[in-house]
Amino acid sequence: MSVYEDRKQALEEFEFRMGLERGRLAVTLDLLTDALVLVGQHGVYCQSARQPGKPVMDVQMISECLTGAKELVASVMTEMQRRKSESL
């Protein structure tokens, strides 16, 4: 199923409230957050033998990548909002 079908209601709501681009980025942030939650849950069960109390290295790397992606998307949304405010 396409993300456009799967998240249709959220896309419509956010696109209406924030505009097309920022609305889709907001839904993207939600998807990244959901993925981070799932990776975090997986990390609880897949503990590192070398670093007790920490997830295995691949789970740590996935979490870092998703966190970085969220930061980048959030910065784009902030920049879009700033430019919109300046043009008014």
C-alpha positions as CSV (number, residue, x, y, z in Angstrom):
1,M,0.0,0.0,0.0
2,S,1.3,3.5,-0.9
3,V,2.0,6.0,1.9
4,Y,-0.5,8.3,0.2
5,E,-3.2,5.7,0.8
6,D,-2.0,4.4,4.1
7,R,-1.7,7.9,5.6
8,K,-4.4,9.6,3.6
9,Q,-6.2,11.2,6.5
10,A,-3.1,12.5,8.2
11,L,-1.8,13.9,4.8
12,E,-5.1,15.7,4.1
13,E,-5.2,17.2,7.6
14,F,-1.6,18.4,7.7
15,E,-1.6,19.6,4.1
16,F,-4.8,21.6,4.8
17,R,-3.3,23.1,8.0
18,M,0.3,23.7,6.9
19,G,0.3,23.7,3.1
20,L,1.3,20.9,0.7
21,E,5.0,20.8,1.3
22,R,5.1,21.4,5.1
23,G,2.1,19.1,5.6
24,R,3.9,16.2,3.9
25,L,7.1,16.9,5.8
26,A,5.0,16.8,9.1
27,V,3.7,13.4,8.1
28,T,7.2,12.3,7.3
29,L,8.3,13.4,10.8
30,D,5.5,11.2,12.2
31,L,6.6,8.3,10.2
32,L,10.2,8.7,11.3
33,T,9.0,9.0,14.9
34,D,7.0,5.7,14.5
35,A,10.1,4.0,13.1
36,L,12.2,5.3,16.0
37,V,9.8,3.9,18.5
38,L,9.9,0.5,16.8
39,V,13.7,0.5,16.6
40,G,13.7,1.4,20.3
41,Q,11.5,-1.5,21.2
42,H,13.6,-3.8,19.2
43,G,16.7,-2.5,20.9
44,V,15.3,-3.5,24.3
45,Y,15.3,-7.2,23.2
46,C,18.5,-7.1,21.1
47,Q,21.1,-6.2,23.7
48,S,24.8,-5.9,22.8
49,A,27.2,-8.5,24.2
50,R,30.0,-6.0,24.2
51,Q,28.1,-3.1,25.7
52,P,25.6,-4.4,28.3
53,G,22.5,-2.2,28.6
54,K,22.9,-0.9,25.0
55,P,21.2,-2.2,21.8
56,V,23.2,-4.1,19.3
57,M,25.3,-1.9,17.0
58,D,23.0,-2.1,13.9
59,V,20.0,-0.9,16.0
60,Q,22.1,1.9,17.4
61,M,23.1,3.0,13.8
62,I,19.5,2.8,12.6
63,S,18.4,4.9,15.5
64,E,21.1,7.5,14.8
65,C,20.2,7.7,11.1
66,L,16.5,8.1,11.8
67,T,17.2,10.8,14.4
68,G,19.4,12.6,11.9
69,A,16.7,12.4,9.3
70,K,14.2,13.9,11.7
71,E,16.5,16.8,12.5
72,L,17.0,17.5,8.8
73,V,13.3,17.4,8.0
74,A,12.5,19.6,11.0
75,S,15.2,22.2,9.9
76,V,13.6,22.3,6.4
77,M,10.2,22.9,7.9
78,T,11.6,25.7,10.1
79,E,13.4,27.3,7.1
80,M,10.2,27.2,5.0
81,Q,8.2,28.8,7.8
82,R,10.9,31.5,8.2
83,R,10.9,32.3,4.5
84,K,7.1,32.4,4.5
85,S,7.1,34.9,7.4
86,E,9.7,37.1,5.7
87,S,7.7,37.3,2.6
88,L,4.6,38.6,4.4
